[in-house]
Amino acid sequence: MQNIIIMSVLLAVSMLQAKPAAADNTSVFAQRLTGEQARHACKSGDVMCAKKALRIVKKRYPNLRHSTTYLKRGAGGQREYVVKMMSHDGRMVEVRVDARTGRVLGSRGY
């Protein structure tokens, strides 16, 4: 039952995040790349694929379960993957990975 509630909350949050961002470019959502942009960047070789970024994170944090992954523009304009994972006790962990090199840039919530 707890898993159903957690997944429902995650689905609701992801649906909120899927709405278009306001015209304000400082919005966190304005920094996200669309699915089409992410696929194009991966196919052109600009960034690694999301699956590879997820493997890197799972290797470093093997006890966490995958929730979501998205590609965004980082502070310096470089692209980074944000991989959100969930711990066994229900805490959300966010790991940022450099989309070119695969280097883990940081994590929150762990």
Buried (B, 14 or more C-beta within 10 A) or exposed (E): EEEEEBEEEBEEBEEEEEEEBEEEEEEEBBBBBEEEEBBEBBEEEEBBBBEBBBEBBBEEBEEBEEBBBBBBBBEEEEBBBBBBBBBEEEEBBBBBBBBBEBEBBEBEEE
